[in-house]
């Protein structure tokens, strides 16, 4: 167990920002809103792209958590930093919250 877990905060914040920036470069806030509110059937390609990117984010965050041996506080900081960066990039708070729920629910499986 890491006694001084706060020493990794800069690394955690930097990685969360990187993942959020990558998500933003592929899925803009308006596309995320459309996806979460239900896309029409003629937008299947965009829907698959968003789903794929969300799965990539989930995988990256999980892998980082395992590699860095993050505890509860580290994982919470990673999620919070990711959410905060999405809000800074222009995602609405309800969209950010729903993306966060998808990430957290994927870890329950």
C-alpha positions in Angstrom: 0.0 0.0 0.0 1.3 3.4 -0.9 1.5 5.6 2.2 1.9 8.9 0.4 -0.8 8.5 -2.3 -0.9 12.3 -3.0 2.5 12.3 -4.6 1.0 10.8 -7.7 -1.6 13.5 -8.1 0.2 15.4 -10.9 0.6 12.1 -12.8 -3.1 11.3 -12.3 -4.3 14.7 -13.3 -2.1 14.8 -16.4 -3.3 11.4 -17.6 -7.0 12.3 -17.0 -6.5 15.5 -19.0 -4.8 13.6 -21.8 -7.7 11.1 -22.0 -10.3 13.8 -21.9 -8.5 15.8 -24.6 -8.3 12.7 -26.8 -12.0 12.1 -26.2 -12.9 15.7 -27.1 -10.8 15.5 -30.3 -12.9 12.5 -31.5 -16.3 13.2 -29.9 -17.4 16.9 -29.6 -19.9 17.9 -27.0 -22.8 18.2 -29.4 -22.2 14.7 -30.7 -22.0 13.3 -27.2 -25.3 15.0 -26.3 -26.9 13.5 -29.4 -25.6 10.1 -28.6 -26.8 10.1 -25.0 -30.2 11.5 -26.0 -30.6 9.0 -28.7 -29.4 9.2 -32.3 -31.5 8.5 -35.3 -31.1 5.3 -37.2 -29.2 6.9 -40.1 -26.4 7.9 -37.8 -25.2 4.4 -37.1 -21.6 5.1 -38.1 -21.4 8.1 -35.7 -23.0 6.0 -32.9 -20.4 3.2 -33.3 -17.6 5.8 -33.3 -18.9 7.3 -30.0 -19.3 3.8 -28.4 -15.9 2.8 -29.5 -14.3 6.0 -28.1 -16.1 5.5 -24.8 -14.9 2.0 -24.6 -11.3 3.2 -25.3 -11.6 5.7 -22.5 -12.8 3.0 -20.1 -10.0 0.8 -21.1 -7.4 3.5 -20.7 -8.6 4.6 -17.3 -8.8 0.9 -16.1 -5.3 0.2 -17.4 -3.8 3.3 -15.8 -5.5 2.3 -12.5 -4.0 -1.1 -12.6 -0.5 0.0 -13.7 -0.2 2.7 -11.1 -1.8 0.5 -8.4 -4.3 3.3 -7.6 -6.4 2.9 -4.5 -9.8 4.2 -3.8 -8.6 7.8 -3.5 -6.5 7.6 -6.6 -9.3 6.2 -8.7 -11.7 8.8 -7.4 -9.2 11.6 -8.2 -8.7 10.1 -11.7 -12.5 10.1 -12.4 -13.0 13.6 -10.9 -10.1 15.0 -12.9 -11.5 13.4 -16.1 -14.9 14.9 -15.4 -13.6 18.3 -14.6 -11.5 18.4 -17.8 -14.6 17.4 -19.9 -16.5 20.3 -18.3 -13.6 22.7 -19.1 -13.8 21.5 -22.7 -17.4 22.5 -23.0 -19.4 19.4 -22.2 -22.5 20.1 -20.2 -22.5 18.8 -16.6 -25.3 16.3 -17.2 -23.5 14.9 -20.2 -20.3 14.6 -18.2 -22.3 12.9 -15.4 -23.8 10.3 -17.8 -20.4 9.5 -19.3 -19.0 9.1 -15.7 -21.9 6.8 -14.9 -21.1 4.7 -18.0 -17.4 4.5 -16.9 -18.3 3.5 -13.3 -20.9 1.0 -14.3 -18.4 -0.7 -16.7 -16.1 -1.4 -13.7 -18.9 -3.2 -11.8 -19.0 -6.1 -14.4 
